[in-house]
Amino acid sequence: MKSFTRKRNAEHADGIHHNPLPVLVLGALGVVYGDIGTSPLYALRECFIGTHGLPPTQTNILGILSLICWSLLAVVTVKYLVFVLRADNGGEGGILALMALVTSARPKRSWILVGLGVFGAALLYADGMLTPAISVLSAVEGLSIITPLFQPYVLPLAIAIMFILFFAQHFGTGRIGIVFGPIVIFWFAAIGLLGAFSIAHTPEVLWAVDPRYAFRFFLAEGWHGFAVLGTVFLVVTGGEALYADMGHFGRRAIQWGWFCIALPCLLLNYFGQSALLLRSPEAVANPFYLLVPPWALFPMVALATMASVIASQAIISGAFSITRQAIQLGYCPRLEIRQTSTSEIGQVYLPTINGMLMVGTIMLMLIFRESGNLAAAYGIAVSNTELFTTLLLYGVARHVWSWRPLAALALTGAFLIPDLSFLAANLLKVHDGGWVPLLIASGIYLLMSTWEQGRRYLRARIQEMLLPVELFLQEAANHAPLRVPGTAIFLSGNPAGIPITLLHNYKHNKVLHQTIVLLTVQTASVPYLDPDERAEINYLGEGFHRLVLRYGFCEMPDVTTELAKIKTDTFTFALMETTFFLGREILVVRRHSHWSASRWRRRLFSFLSHNAWDVTQFFRIPPNRVVILGLQLEL
């Protein structure tokens, strides 16, 4: 059965989804490539007029263009499209899936890997607020190029677009991708053609393909040139989103979309903008829109606005995927998760995360007001996440792909050179606004780590209270308590001992049901499990059964459906004859606690626990068949 599970997860990794590959490519273009596809709106401009901007001389233009070209090839193409997408966890991408893959292969010293994975996920949430803000603002600001009269309406219009985008999320990424896909294809075709026409007028811009221009740029500008590297990083900020969204469409669809459409058109546009600057350095104010003929300016603003909305979709979809993984892996409280596709299990919608991202994005818009101001804050979150991904990739190469140490070091060492360079350059922007994503990520990391440590502490406390099964069965055999008809299912987080809910029920009611099931739901370190591996049931004697249900970290538990499939000589499930007993933890924060966490952090955990999504809905248990028993625990 384990080999079947490995095969099934390998199929997801290869992108074998239920929809045909062209449909998946179209959907991937509409969701995954919006982020990196709209970078031409602001990336090259900020290299010359941003915080560390440089004059648009020929040396600077060709040098920066060479850096952009080779960043796209080295970081996005080689690192992400060739290697990182292979480091999937059963078809699921994102830094948490990568962390689970590495820790399952090498459990020793896993706390280091867990720290990298969790903080990297927290940084992606910060990026999920910054990406929509800078993308939409930079597109709508094109209205002020048409006429300055539009300037006062840029921010209100951008905020209105954000409301519409986040409201549309409940339709699901599949439907959104099919709608957005043709728009993105048209967007890439438009920016590619604009770039090609500009290159035709100034073909000498193609010299920048030679990486020596990048080295000459650094030699000429020195420290100032290194500072601009933090702005050059804006062209690759969508790379991590490609990986995080892999579960929505599969590896093959993302790779086909990149090599056939996204990469060629992006390179054409960056070269075209640079060719314009070689001809007219004064176009540095907004080289993207000044590349557009005057008659096409207004349609281009409309197209850019739609493309920037799609850019936001890439990171929003990634945030949904990562949150679902975090819940199942134990780093996030239970939240409502809606499956938005009957054919693609990776496509989900989380109302709470959607609302959080919407509020955060609009607040950033109101604070920074212009895309140029946001550019200083943008990039530092992703540069950290990309560095963490490279470090985890070493563990994959060594312990999952079974590479020799020198080969794994050579691979990750080659990727660490640009990663560390980009991170160092982005750190120079901390005082100019880069502290914002770091602050957001630190807050989210605090929530995730507090939840994980608090649940671990409670499991240890409850473990101390458990009564060995043998002792309880002996008690039941010796005293022969009253047995009432029907089945009682007691949920327990520990697949050993007698659940406290059962002890409380027996202590107060003095009766036992004819059939008793001790149920534990576990999450595996792979995204999907074969249905044949789902349930393991053992008869313990005296009418007692031990049942363990296992799910992958990308699957949603459905306890009632799985129980209906189980039929043994001693157990058959009948819903109307079954009562589910759940324990509700009443947490009391004391001045002194066995948990070493500070009192405010214990209060934070209590708040998170109190506001977690109802367990009956999360496990899909009919609420009219549930009895809840309170359990007071001290923190």
Secondary structure, DSSP 8 states (H G I E B T S, - for coil): -HHHHHHHHHHHHTT--SS-HHHHHHHHHHHTSHHHHTGGGTHHHHHHHSTT-----HHHHHHHHHHHHHHIIIIIIIIIIIIGGGS-BTTB-SHHHHHHHHHHH--TTHHHHHHHHHHHHHHHHHHHHHHHHHHHHHHHTTHHHH-GGGGGGHHHHHHHHHHHHHHGGGG-HHHHHHHHHHHHHHHHHHHHHHHHHHHHH-GGGGGGGSTHHHHHHHHHHTHHHHHHHHHHGGGGTTHHHHHHTHHHH-HHHHHHHIIIIIHHHHHHHHHHHHHHHHH-GGGGG-HHHHTS-GGGHHHHHHHHHHHHHHHHHHHHHHHHHHHHHHHHHTSS-----EE--SS-TT-EE-HHHHHHHHHHHHHHHHHH-SHHHHHHHTTHHHHHHHHHHHHHHHHHHHHTS---HHHHHHHHHHHHHHHHHHHHHHHTTGGGTTHHHHHHHHHHHHHHHHHHHHHHHHHHHHHHH-B-HHHHHHHHHHH--EEEEEEEEEE-SSSSSB-HHHHHHHHHH-EEEEEEEEEEEEE-SSS---GGGSEEEEEEETTEEEEEEEE-TTS---HHHHHHH-B-SS-B--GGGEEEEEEEEEEE--SS-SS-S-HHHHHHHHHHHHTS--HHHHTT--GGGEEEEEEEEE-
